[in-house]
Amino acid sequence: MRIPQAVSVSTAALAVLALTAACGSGGSGSSGDASSTIVWDMWAGSQSDIDALEATLEIVRTENPDLEVELQTAPWNDYFTKLTTNLSSGNMACVTSMNGQRLSGYASAFEPLTDADLETAGIDPADFTEGSLDIMSYDGDLYGIPYDVAAMMVYFNKDLLAEAGTPDPELDWTFDDFEATAQGATTDTHKGFAVGMGEFQWMALPIALSGKQPVDESGALALTDPDFEAAASWYAELVTVDEVASPAPSASDTGWGENEYAAGNAAMAVDGTWNAVSYLDNETGFAAGMTNLPSGPAGNTALVLGSGYGIAKDCEDKEAALKVLGSLVGEAAQDEIASSGRSYPARVSSQPLYFESLDESVRDDVQAAFDAAFANVEGQRSTSDWDQVNTALQPSLVSVYNDQATMADVLAQVQQQFGQ
Amino acid sequence: MFMTRQQASRGRGRSALSKVESRQALGFMSPALVGLALFTIVPVGLSIVMSLFHWPAFGDRSFAGLGNYETLFTQSPDFWPALRNSAVFTLLYVPANLVVALGLALALGPRIRGRGAFRVLFFIPVVTPIVANALVWKMLLQPQGLFNGVSMTVFGYELPNFLADQNWAMIMVVVMSVWQGMGYNMLIFSAALEQLPAPVVEAARIDGAQGVRMLRSIVLPMLSPAIFFATVMTVITALQVFAQPQLLTGGGPGNATMPLVQFIYNQGFRFQDLGLAAAAAWVLFVLIILLTAFQFRAQKRWVHYEH
């Protein structure tokens, strides 16, 4: 009689143990023992992305032989959902990658970096492109170190332009030139331009035209600023009035403009410098070119964007994490990123390697375009719910492009929802 | 005296034995119980607690009472549209799915040669990954897609931009969902049709019943338990719809096709407001329970279980 009882109790105990063990192994984030593993969380969409990150990881391991470092990845589209889930379960990775545009929503989860921290990590802010630390700053605090800097550019399809007999856009062009090119390149078979759905894929041109960011100097949402609203309406009219761009077919086509351009269905599109190499090597096989955003009566307003790495607030081994951070944005890792052509590095000394990785035939053009795109860039202003603002805007853009709502109404509606 | 004492001791013995047995039973059950508790009961309980708190994905939580529910019903700009969209989707999808599935099951009746192959064909959309289905439908429906291409070349008529048009988007989500889901109900109806009691059918035939009369008075009443089961399950899946609008229309244009579950997903994982998401999930739960209870009540009027 005692044996079955013992069996029953031990079965229950075993079951509990097995389950808790199973749960425990899921969370390998910030918790750990003394010889803890530092987890580096990063987005990666394909095996080649992961291979490139593994190469960087090797550099970090070589530079920190006494530390255990692990890489954890998720595709870009899922990365922030996964990060949110990790945050709510207290499993944020010690070294977490963050996109500058999204930092505002996650800033409270990151540890603000002090000068002493930078010293521990072996980072000298002067080594990085001017203004690039702003990418990883929010509300006056520095939350991470950028590994790349980016600006929005206009990409064009040289073959389609030649076919339509329209000259290629030149550096430092104007909005009149832009309209003329878009109109000239629009034919029966393809459009001269493709409108964007992503935040800066569509906002870059209205910002450049109006000289105003949708967030004002005080940090308040300013979607209904008359200048910005007028410029945004002009942008929508490229589809509805001028018909130089096709309307997006669905709100789920979040990369509409870029995909149309990459598929060779549109002669021009706006995208970040981060995609320069993939457009140059496009699978469709057209000759790609690039130039900076056009300038209008309000000048040439462009934003500096980028991504970086920060330290989780609840990281237990902050010093080790700082060392990993230092290696991740260190010279060797930045050289690696630059010479693979994957990103335009934030570290000034590594930047020339990026252009050296390009084919000689396009190298000078790309470098000139980058120089023009990064000249006079200003930091992007953000609100704490900036990501939500874009989530709310995006599905409504489809209605605007399909002429079922006006840009002014949509902006006013979102401003009202998030403006307080 | 002796008898009672014996009875008493036997009673005591039995209760001691049953105590041991129930303890042993508990031992055997405990793995399943622990699983149930960990993966079902605790999360369900936690979601009630969550719905009563301001519960951001990270940062400080604070008790909100019924504040989240109040926000949902009075302030959230998307909640009522999401409820409306779920209702519209359910009202369009459930009847369409049942009629199409029943029609297919009847059409693929016993006299059709190769009906097994047809059934497999119609069942394929149920088992193919929904992402692939949605991508194919998107390619068909977009302005550069097949439908508009055919219409332009054959009739010279430009079709609307289905997935971006406020009125058409929901209809197309329903059409794609019916195509995706009809095979499952068709299989249920087919199985029920094969089991129609021959004597009843034969008696009806001898009485001269044919065609519509046969369908209305014999086949449908006999099928009613299967139809009831299919209706209950389809209503539940319709209220839980997420993948089709998420992939096909992204909930847009605007919020024209965003159902309740997508609203919950957006609140929880994109806006990081888990409390509000949990509250909306409980609204959905109550809705499903009420509708299902109503259907079980109403079945007495139209479901015939006797053969």
Boltz contact constraints between the chains, C-beta under 6 A:
constraints:
  - contact:
      token1: [A, 4]
      token2: [B, 24]
      max_distance: 6.0
  - contact:
      token1: [A, 8]
      token2: [B, 23]
      max_distance: 6.0
  - contact:
      token1: [A, 8]
      token2: [B, 24]
      max_distance: 6.0
  - contact:
      token1: [A, 8]
      token2: [B, 27]
      max_distance: 6.0
  - contact:
      token1: [A, 11]
      token2: [B, 27]
      max_distance: 6.0
  - contact:
      token1: [A, 12]
      token2: [B, 30]
      max_distance: 6.0
  - contact:
      token1: [A, 15]
      token2: [B, 30]
      max_distance: 6.0
  - contact:
      token1: [A, 15]
      token2: [B, 31]
      max_distance: 6.0
  - contact:
      token1: [A, 15]
      token2: [B, 34]
      max_distance: 6.0
  - contact:
      token1: [A, 16]
      token2: [B, 34]
      max_distance: 6.0
  - contact:
      token1: [A, 19]
      token2: [B, 34]
      max_distance: 6.0
  - contact:
      token1: [A, 19]
      token2: [B, 38]
      max_distance: 6.0
  - contact:
      token1: [A, 81]
      token2: [B, 269]
      max_distance: 6.0
  - contact:
      token1: [A, 84]
      token2: [B, 57]
      max_distance: 6.0
  - contact:
      token1: [A, 84]
      token2: [B, 269]
      max_distance: 6.0
  - contact:
      token1: [A, 84]
      token2: [B, 272]
      max_distance: 6.0
  - contact:
      token1: [A, 87]
      token2: [B, 57]
      max_distance: 6.0
  - contact:
      token1: [A, 87]
      token2: [B, 58]
      max_distance: 6.0
  - contact:
      token1: [A, 88]
      token2: [B, 57]
      max_distance: 6.0
  - contact:
      token1: [A, 108]
      token2: [B, 59]
      max_distance: 6.0
  - contact:
      token1: [A, 109]
      token2: [B, 58]
      max_distance: 6.0
  - contact:
      token1: [A, 249]
      token2: [B, 142]
      max_distance: 6.0
  - contact:
      token1: [A, 249]
      token2: [B, 143]
      max_distance: 6.0
  - contact:
      token1: [A, 249]
      token2: [B, 161]
      max_distance: 6.0
  - contact:
      token1: [A, 249]
      token2: [B, 163]
      max_distance: 6.0
  - contact:
      token1: [A, 249]
      token2: [B, 164]
      max_distance: 6.0
  - contact:
      token1: [A, 250]
      token2: [B, 163]
      max_distance: 6.0
  - contact:
      token1: [A, 250]
      token2: [B, 164]
      max_distance: 6.0
  - contact:
      token1: [A, 250]
      token2: [B, 249]
      max_distance: 6.0
  - contact:
      token1: [A, 251]
      token2: [B, 249]
      max_distance: 6.0
  - contact:
      token1: [A, 251]
      token2: [B, 250]
      max_distance: 6.0
  - contact:
      token1: [A, 251]
      token2: [B, 252]
      max_distance: 6.0
  - contact:
      token1: [A, 251]
      token2: [B, 253]
      max_distance: 6.0
  - contact:
      token1: [A, 252]
      token2: [B, 247]
      max_distance: 6.0
  - contact:
      token1: [A, 252]
      token2: [B, 249]
      max_distance: 6.0
  - contact:
      token1: [A, 252]
      token2: [B, 250]
      max_distance: 6.0
  - contact:
      token1: [A, 388]
      token2: [B, 271]
      max_distance: 6.0
  - contact:
      token1: [A, 391]
      token2: [B, 270]
      max_distance: 6.0
  - contact:
      token1: [A, 395]
      token2: [B, 250]
      max_distance: 6.0
  - contact:
      token1: [A, 395]
      token2: [B, 251]
      max_distance: 6.0
  - contact:
      token1: [A, 395]
      token2: [B, 252]
      max_distance: 6.0
  - contact:
      token1: [A, 395]
      token2: [B, 254]
      max_distance: 6.0
  - contact:
      token1: [A, 396]
      token2: [B, 254]
      max_distance: 6.0
  - contact:
      token1: [A, 398]
      token2: [B, 164]
      max_distance: 6.0
  - contact:
      token1: [A, 398]
      token2: [B, 252]
      max_distance: 6.0
  - contact:
      token1: [A, 398]
      token2: [B, 253]
      max_distance: 6.0
  - contact:
      token1: [A, 399]
      token2: [B, 253]
      max_distance: 6.0
  - contact:
      token1: [A, 399]
      token2: [B, 254]
      max_distance: 6.0
  - contact:
      token1: [A, 402]
      token2: [B, 161]
      max_distance: 6.0
  - contact:
      token1: [A, 402]
      token2: [B, 164]
      max_distance: 6.0
  - contact:
      token1: [A, 404]
      token2: [B, 166]
      max_distance: 6.0
  - contact:
      token1: [A, 417]
      token2: [B, 77]
      max_distance: 6.0
